[in-house]
């Protein structure tokens, strides 16, 4: 019951009238007490069972997020399980939420506990697989190609694991100078998803890392469950760097194999895939050089044959023959030109002589040479009519060879 001097509801509290911690704890306990008994699923990350005690305590964690609750359960409920409970096991338990006001903590008071069977886990994985496939996370179009020769290979693996050795040794056997950025994390158990996701994010943020390998050895379905976790799968799908899945053996198929950009059947296969084989590349270079040498030698031989064929032609046997032929042709053209010009000059000379004769025949001088004369007045006018003459007028008479003066003595 709320004291009369305090607000009845939490919404009515103010800085001047706050609730004390004990009242808030009591109200939370009252609210939690109203909750009904429920079934909850999780992963056991810690189990404490003291000899002779009737109550055991365990920590139940959500496998997809880093969130957990404390659970109190009767020892006889644990003993009723078909197999002993171990850390990392998936369980479903019936419990009543309880809020401890003294410690201010929420916990579960478990009544029954059951293990989650393999069949049920596989059914859930199949449902998650269909969901992710419908979202396009398995589509080939979204997968990124692996680099030919990465500067640095990121490796997420277990601590001192055989998978790390397989990837590193096989990669360096193929390309001895390959560099690795190794992140050793838990690959099994309650913290596997969190640690693998964090290592993936760290390597993806490193600009020198050009491909990331997530590797783990084989195991049971329960052991490989972290690599089918939805949060990890979405982190892999969102990664900027190409991701190679190398989980278990060829028969194992966690959902990470479908989301990753490339699936390796084993960690050994991943070591062979992320880098090229230096010996194969050297042989390829040698073969390319040999093909190039043969192609170049063939081209030179072909050009030499073509040159020999050209030199064997008559014009190449006597290179001056074509010059002589052109010279003779030029000389013939020059002779024809000379003949034509000479003929044209002769024709023009004949025409000029003919025209000269015509001019001479038609000129007044030829008329004068036949005995005629030209009589002009003193002012130069030609005497055309007798009536234009006057007695004693001085006239100029022009004959073929010279001229003289004449005076009019009389007129008829």
Secondary structure as a PSIPRED ss2 file (coil, helix, strand):
# PSIPRED VFORMAT (PSIPRED V4.0)

   1 X C   1.000  0.000  0.000
   2 X C   1.000  0.000  0.000
   3 X C   1.000  0.000  0.000
   4 X C   1.000  0.000  0.000
   5 X C   1.000  0.000  0.000
   6 X C   1.000  0.000  0.000
   7 X C   1.000  0.000  0.000
   8 X C   1.000  0.000  0.000
   9 X C   1.000  0.000  0.000
  10 X H   0.000  1.000  0.000
  11 X H   0.000  1.000  0.000
  12 X H   0.000  1.000  0.000
  13 X C   1.000  0.000  0.000
  14 X C   1.000  0.000  0.000
  15 X C   1.000  0.000  0.000
  16 X C   1.000  0.000  0.000
  17 X C   1.000  0.000  0.000
  18 X C   1.000  0.000  0.000
  19 X C   1.000  0.000  0.000
  20 X C   1.000  0.000  0.000
  21 X H   0.000  1.000  0.000
  22 X H   0.000  1.000  0.000
  23 X H   0.000  1.000  0.000
  24 X H   0.000  1.000  0.000
  25 X H   0.000  1.000  0.000
  26 X H   0.000  1.000  0.000
  27 X H   0.000  1.000  0.000
  28 X H   0.000  1.000  0.000
  29 X H   0.000  1.000  0.000
  30 X H   0.000  1.000  0.000
  31 X H   0.000  1.000  0.000
  32 X H   0.000  1.000  0.000
  33 X H   0.000  1.000  0.000
  34 X C   1.000  0.000  0.000
  35 X C   1.000  0.000  0.000
  36 X C   1.000  0.000  0.000
  37 X C   1.000  0.000  0.000
  38 X E   0.000  0.000  1.000
  39 X E   0.000  0.000  1.000
  40 X E   0.000  0.000  1.000
  41 X E   0.000  0.000  1.000
  42 X E   0.000  0.000  1.000
  43 X E   0.000  0.000  1.000
  44 X E   0.000  0.000  1.000
  45 X E   0.000  0.000  1.000
  46 X E   0.000  0.000  1.000
  47 X E   0.000  0.000  1.000
  48 X E   0.000  0.000  1.000
  49 X C   1.000  0.000  0.000
  50 X C   1.000  0.000  0.000
  51 X C   1.000  0.000  0.000
  52 X C   1.000  0.000  0.000
  53 X C   1.000  0.000  0.000
  54 X C   1.000  0.000  0.000
  55 X E   0.000  0.000  1.000
  56 X E   0.000  0.000  1.000
  57 X E   0.000  0.000  1.000
  58 X E   0.000  0.000  1.000
  59 X E   0.000  0.000  1.000
  60 X E   0.000  0.000  1.000
  61 X E   0.000  0.000  1.000
  62 X C   1.000  0.000  0.000
  63 X C   1.000  0.000  0.000
  64 X C   1.000  0.000  0.000
  65 X C   1.000  0.000  0.000
  66 X C   1.000  0.000  0.000
  67 X C   1.000  0.000  0.000
  68 X E   0.000  0.000  1.000
  69 X E   0.000  0.000  1.000
  70 X E   0.000  0.000  1.000
  71 X E   0.000  0.000  1.000
  72 X E   0.000  0.000  1.000
  73 X E   0.000  0.000  1.000
  74 X E   0.000  0.000  1.000
  75 X H   0.000  1.000  0.000
  76 X H   0.000  1.000  0.000
  77 X H   0.000  1.000  0.000
  78 X H   0.000  1.000  0.000
  79 X H   0.000  1.000  0.000
  80 X C   1.000  0.000  0.000
  81 X C   1.000  0.000  0.000
  82 X C   1.000  0.000  0.000
  83 X C   1.000  0.000  0.000
  84 X C   1.000  0.000  0.000
  85 X C   1.000  0.000  0.000
  86 X C   1.000  0.000  0.000
  87 X C   1.000  0.000  0.000
  88 X C   1.000  0.000  0.000
  89 X C   1.000  0.000  0.000
  90 X E   0.000  0.000  1.000
  91 X E   0.000  0.000  1.000
  92 X E   0.000  0.000  1.000
  93 X E   0.000  0.000  1.000
  94 X E   0.000  0.000  1.000
  95 X E   0.000  0.000  1.000
  96 X E   0.000  0.000  1.000
  97 X E   0.000  0.000  1.000
  98 X E   0.000  0.000  1.000
  99 X E   0.000  0.000  1.000
 100 X E   0.000  0.000  1.000
 101 X C   1.000  0.000  0.000
 102 X C   1.000  0.000  0.000
 103 X C   1.000  0.000  0.000
 104 X C   1.000  0.000  0.000
 105 X E   0.000  0.000  1.000
 106 X E   0.000  0.000  1.000
 107 X E   0.000  0.000  1.000
 108 X E   0.000  0.000  1.000
 109 X E   0.000  0.000  1.000
 110 X E   0.000  0.000  1.000
 111 X E   0.000  0.000  1.000
 112 X E   0.000  0.000  1.000
 113 X E   0.000  0.000  1.000
 114 X E   0.000  0.000  1.000
 115 X E   0.000  0.000  1.000
 116 X C   1.000  0.000  0.000
 117 X C   1.000  0.000  0.000
 118 X H   0.000  1.000  0.000
 119 X H   0.000  1.000  0.000
 120 X H   0.000  1.000  0.000
 121 X H   0.000  1.000  0.000
 122 X H   0.000  1.000  0.000
 123 X H   0.000  1.000  0.000
 124 X H   0.000  1.000  0.000
 125 X H   0.000  1.000  0.000
 126 X H   0.000  1.000  0.000
 127 X H   0.000  1.000  0.000
 128 X H   0.000  1.000  0.000
 129 X H   0.000  1.000  0.000
 130 X H   0.000  1.000  0.000
 131 X H   0.000  1.000  0.000
 132 X H   0.000  1.000  0.000
 133 X H   0.000  1.000  0.000
 134 X H   0.000  1.000  0.000
 135 X C   1.000  0.000  0.000
 136 X C   1.000  0.000  0.000
 137 X C   1.000  0.000  0.000
 138 X C   1.000  0.000  0.000
 139 X C   1.000  0.000  0.000
 140 X H   0.000  1.000  0.000
 141 X H   0.000  1.000  0.000
 142 X H   0.000  1.000  0.000
 143 X C   1.000  0.000  0.000
 144 X C   1.000  0.000  0.000
 145 X C   1.000  0.000  0.000
 146 X C   1.000  0.000  0.000
 147 X C   1.000  0.000  0.000
 148 X C   1.000  0.000  0.000
 149 X E   0.000  0.000  1.000
 150 X C   1.000  0.000  0.000
 151 X C   1.000  0.000  0.000
 152 X E   0.000  0.000  1.000
 153 X E   0.000  0.000  1.000
 154 X E   0.000  0.000  1.000
 155 X E   0.000  0.000  1.000
 156 X E   0.000  0.000  1.000
 157 X E   0.000  0.000  1.000
 158 X C   1.000  0.000  0.000
 159 X C   1.000  0.000  0.000
 160 X C   1.000  0.000  0.000
 161 X C   1.000  0.000  0.000
 162 X H   0.000  1.000  0.000
 163 X H   0.000  1.000  0.000
 164 X H   0.000  1.000  0.000
 165 X H   0.000  1.000  0.000
 166 X H   0.000  1.000  0.000
 167 X H   0.000  1.000  0.000
 168 X H   0.000  1.000  0.000
 169 X H   0.000  1.000  0.000
 170 X H   0.000  1.000  0.000
 171 X H   0.000  1.000  0.000
 172 X H   0.000  1.000  0.000
 173 X H   0.000  1.000  0.000
 174 X H   0.000  1.000  0.000
 175 X C   1.000  0.000  0.000
 176 X C   1.000  0.000  0.000
 177 X C   1.000  0.000  0.000
 178 X C   1.000  0.000  0.000
 179 X E   0.000  0.000  1.000
 180 X E   0.000  0.000  1.000
 181 X E   0.000  0.000  1.000
 182 X E   0.000  0.000  1.000
 183 X E   0.000  0.000  1.000
 184 X E   0.000  0.000  1.000
 185 X C   1.000  0.000  0.000
 186 X C   1.000  0.000  0.000
 187 X C   1.000  0.000  0.000
 188 X C   1.000  0.000  0.000
 189 X C   1.000  0.000  0.000
 190 X C   1.000  0.000  0.000
 191 X C   1.000  0.000  0.000
 192 X H   0.000  1.000  0.000
 193 X H   0.000  1.000  0.000
 194 X H   0.000  1.000  0.000
 195 X H   0.000  1.000  0.000
 196 X H   0.000  1.000  0.000
 197 X H   0.000  1.000  0.000
 198 X H   0.000  1.000  0.000
 199 X H   0.000  1.000  0.000
 200 X H   0.000  1.000  0.000
 201 X H   0.000  1.000  0.000
 202 X H   0.000  1.000  0.000
 203 X H   0.000  1.000  0.000
 204 X H   0.000  1.000  0.000
 205 X C   1.000  0.000  0.000
 206 X C   1.000  0.000  0.000
 207 X C   1.000  0.000  0.000
 208 X C   1.000  0.000  0.000
 209 X E   0.000  0.000  1.000
 210 X E   0.000  0.000  1.000
 211 X E   0.000  0.000  1.000
 212 X E   0.000  0.000  1.000
 213 X E   0.000  0.000  1.000
 214 X E   0.000  0.000  1.000
 215 X E   0.000  0.000  1.000
 216 X E   0.000  0.000  1.000
 217 X C   1.000  0.000  0.000
 218 X C   1.000  0.000  0.000
 219 X C   1.000  0.000  0.000
 220 X C   1.000  0.000  0.000
 221 X C   1.000  0.000  0.000
 222 X C   1.000  0.000  0.000
 223 X C   1.000  0.000  0.000
 224 X C   1.000  0.000  0.000
 225 X H   0.000  1.000  0.000
 226 X H   0.000  1.000  0.000
 227 X H   0.000  1.000  0.000
 228 X H   0.000  1.000  0.000
 229 X C   1.000  0.000  0.000
 230 X H   0.000  1.000  0.000
 231 X H   0.000  1.000  0.000
 232 X H   0.000  1.000  0.000
 233 X H   0.000  1.000  0.000
 234 X H   0.000  1.000  0.000
 235 X H   0.000  1.000  0.000
 236 X H   0.000  1.000  0.000
 237 X H   0.000  1.000  0.000
 238 X H   0.000  1.000  0.000
 239 X C   1.000  0.000  0.000
 240 X C   1.000  0.000  0.000
 241 X C   1.000  0.000  0.000
 242 X E   0.000  0.000  1.000
 243 X E   0.000  0.000  1.000
 244 X E   0.000  0.000  1.000
 245 X E   0.000  0.000  1.000
 246 X E   0.000  0.000  1.000
 247 X E   0.000  0.000  1.000
 248 X C   1.000  0.000  0.000
 249 X C   1.000  0.000  0.000
 250 X C   1.000  0.000  0.000
 251 X C   1.000  0.000  0.000
 252 X C   1.000  0.000  0.000
 253 X C   1.000  0.000  0.000
 254 X C   1.000  0.000  0.000
 255 X C   1.000  0.000  0.000
 256 X H   0.000  1.000  0.000
 257 X H   0.000  1.000  0.000
 258 X H   0.000  1.000  0.000
 259 X H   0.000  1.000  0.000
 260 X C   1.000  0.000  0.000
 261 X C   1.000  0.000  0.000
 262 X E   0.000  0.000  1.000
 263 X E   0.000  0.000  1.000
 264 X C   1.000  0.000  0.000
 265 X C   1.000  0.000  0.000
 266 X C   1.000  0.000  0.000
 267 X H   0.000  1.000  0.000
 268 X H   0.000  1.000  0.000
 269 X H   0.000  1.000  0.000
 270 X H   0.000  1.000  0.000
 271 X H   0.000  1.000  0.000
 272 X H   0.000  1.000  0.000
 273 X H   0.000  1.000  0.000
 274 X C   1.000  0.000  0.000
 275 X E   0.000  0.000  1.000
 276 X C   1.000  0.000  0.000
 277 X C   1.000  0.000  0.000
 278 X H   0.000  1.000  0.000
 279 X H   0.000  1.000  0.000
 280 X H   0.000  1.000  0.000
 281 X H   0.000  1.000  0.000
 282 X H   0.000  1.000  0.000
 283 X H   0.000  1.000  0.000
 284 X H   0.000  1.000  0.000
 285 X H   0.000  1.000  0.000
 286 X H   0.000  1.000  0.000
 287 X H   0.000  1.000  0.000
 288 X H   0.000  1.000  0.000
 289 X H   0.000  1.000  0.000
 290 X H   0.000  1.000  0.000
 291 X H   0.000  1.000  0.000
 292 X H   0.000  1.000  0.000
 293 X H   0.000  1.000  0.000
 294 X H   0.000  1.000  0.000
 295 X H   0.000  1.000  0.000
 296 X H   0.000  1.000  0.000
 297 X H   0.000  1.000  0.000
 298 X H   0.000  1.000  0.000
 299 X H   0.000  1.000  0.000
 300 X H   0.000  1.000  0.000
 301 X H   0.000  1.000  0.000
 302 X H   0.000  1.000  0.000
 303 X H   0.000  1.000  0.000
 304 X H   0.000  1.000  0.000
 305 X H   0.000  1.000  0.000
 306 X H   0.000  1.000  0.000
 307 X H   0.000  1.000  0.000
 308 X H   0.000  1.000  0.000
 309 X H   0.000  1.000  0.000
 310 X H   0.000  1.000  0.000
 311 X H   0.000  1.000  0.000
 312 X C   1.000  0.000  0.000
 313 X C   1.000  0.000  0.000
 314 X H   0.000  1.000  0.000
 315 X H   0.000  1.000  0.000
 316 X H   0.000  1.000  0.000
 317 X H   0.000  1.000  0.000
 318 X C   1.000  0.000  0.000
 319 X C   1.000  0.000  0.000
 320 X H   0.000  1.000  0.000
 321 X H   0.000  1.000  0.000
 322 X H   0.000  1.000  0.000
 323 X H   0.000  1.000  0.000
 324 X H   0.000  1.000  0.000
 325 X H   0.000  1.000  0.000
 326 X H   0.000  1.000  0.000
 327 X H   0.000  1.000  0.000
 328 X H   0.000  1.000  0.000
 329 X H   0.000  1.000  0.000
 330 X H   0.000  1.000  0.000
 331 X H   0.000  1.000  0.000
 332 X H   0.000  1.000  0.000
 333 X H   0.000  1.000  0.000
 334 X H   0.000  1.000  0.000
 335 X H   0.000  1.000  0.000
 336 X H   0.000  1.000  0.000
 337 X H   0.000  1.000  0.000
 338 X H   0.000  1.000  0.000
 339 X H   0.000  1.000  0.000
 340 X H   0.000  1.000  0.000
 341 X H   0.000  1.000  0.000
 342 X H   0.000  1.000  0.000
 343 X H   0.000  1.000  0.000
 344 X H   0.000  1.000  0.000
 345 X H   0.000  1.000  0.000
 346 X H   0.000  1.000  0.000
 347 X H   0.000  1.000  0.000
 348 X H   0.000  1.000  0.000
 349 X H   0.000  1.000  0.000
 350 X H   0.000  1.000  0.000
 351 X H   0.000  1.000  0.000
 352 X H   0.000  1.000  0.000
 353 X H   0.000  1.000  0.000
 354 X H   0.000  1.000  0.000
 355 X H   0.000  1.000  0.000
 356 X H   0.000  1.000  0.000
 357 X H   0.000  1.000  0.000
 358 X H   0.000  1.000  0.000
 359 X H   0.000  1.000  0.000
 360 X H   0.000  1.000  0.000
 361 X H   0.000  1.000  0.000
 362 X H   0.000  1.000  0.000
 363 X C   1.000  0.000  0.000
 364 X H   0.000  1.000  0.000
 365 X H   0.000  1.000  0.000
 366 X H   0.000  1.000  0.000
 367 X H   0.000  1.000  0.000
 368 X H   0.000  1.000  0.000
 369 X H   0.000  1.000  0.000
 370 X C   1.000  0.000  0.000
 371 X C   1.000  0.000  0.000
 372 X C   1.000  0.000  0.000
 373 X C   1.000  0.000  0.000
 374 X E   0.000  0.000  1.000
 375 X E   0.000  0.000  1.000
 376 X E   0.000  0.000  1.000
 377 X C   1.000  0.000  0.000
 378 X C   1.000  0.000  0.000
 379 X C   1.000  0.000  0.000
 380 X C   1.000  0.000  0.000
 381 X C   1.000  0.000  0.000
 382 X E   0.000  0.000  1.000
 383 X C   1.000  0.000  0.000
 384 X C   1.000  0.000  0.000
 385 X C   1.000  0.000  0.000
 386 X H   0.000  1.000  0.000
 387 X H   0.000  1.000  0.000
 388 X H   0.000  1.000  0.000
 389 X C   1.000  0.000  0.000
 390 X C   1.000  0.000  0.000
 391 X C   1.000  0.000  0.000
 392 X C   1.000  0.000  0.000
 393 X C   1.000  0.000  0.000
 394 X E   0.000  0.000  1.000
 395 X E   0.000  0.000  1.000
 396 X E   0.000  0.000  1.000
 397 X E   0.000  0.000  1.000
 398 X E   0.000  0.000  1.000
 399 X E   0.000  0.000  1.000
 400 X C   1.000  0.000  0.000
 401 X C   1.000  0.000  0.000
 402 X E   0.000  0.000  1.000
 403 X E   0.000  0.000  1.000
 404 X E   0.000  0.000  1.000
 405 X E   0.000  0.000  1.000
 406 X E   0.000  0.000  1.000
 407 X E   0.000  0.000  1.000
 408 X C   1.000  0.000  0.000
 409 X C   1.000  0.000  0.000
 410 X C   1.000  0.000  0.000
 411 X C   1.000  0.000  0.000
 412 X C   1.000  0.000  0.000
